[in-house]
Amino acid sequence: MIKPSYVTFGTKKLENSFDLLKSGKFQDKQLYRNIDKTIKEIKNNPMVGIKLPKNVWPKEYVKQYKITNLWKIDLPDGWRLIYTIQANDVMILSIILEWFSHKEYEKRFNY
């Protein structure tokens, strides 16, 4: 049996930020489309991203979300989307934690 796969946001604030992109400037709308497309890809295959090794996980992710895995997807124009996957006997839930520019990504992950 194949488990259904869902995608959600780590916080309501993040979900609201995503919704605001839709009505923003050209770059915001473009980012919205790229994230929306990526959400569909994650829903189809939760492991579509690059699994990040535990030694690079930001401590705030571990503390706030109690993650046991962390994934990254490179978006167009240098953007990065970070998510984690939780699964049980019934379903697979991918949780979007954050998206940011490559520069912000490097800062968050101390590269």
GINORDA-V713687 format. One record per pair of residues at least 24 apart in sequence whose ideal C-beta (glycine too) atoms are under 7 Angstrom apart, sorted by sequence separation. I is the first residue (numbers start at 0). GAP is how many residues later the second one is. D is the distance in whole Angstrom. If there is no record, write none. Layout:
BEGIN
i;gap;d
I;GAP;D
I;GAP;D
END
This chain:
BEGIN
i;gap;d
48;24;4
77;24;4
47;25;7
79;25;4
6;32;5
64;32;6
48;34;7
6;35;5
37;35;6
6;36;5
60;36;6
5;37;7
37;37;6
4;38;5
45;39;5
34;40;7
4;41;6
33;41;5
41;41;7
33;42;5
37;43;6
33;45;7
34;46;6
45;46;5
30;48;6
45;48;5
57;50;6
57;51;6
41;52;5
55;53;6
9;55;6
34;64;6
13;82;7
5;85;6
7;85;6
9;85;5
9;86;6
2;87;7
3;87;5
4;87;4
5;87;5
6;87;5
7;87;6
8;87;5
9;87;5
2;88;5
2;89;5
4;89;7
6;89;7
END
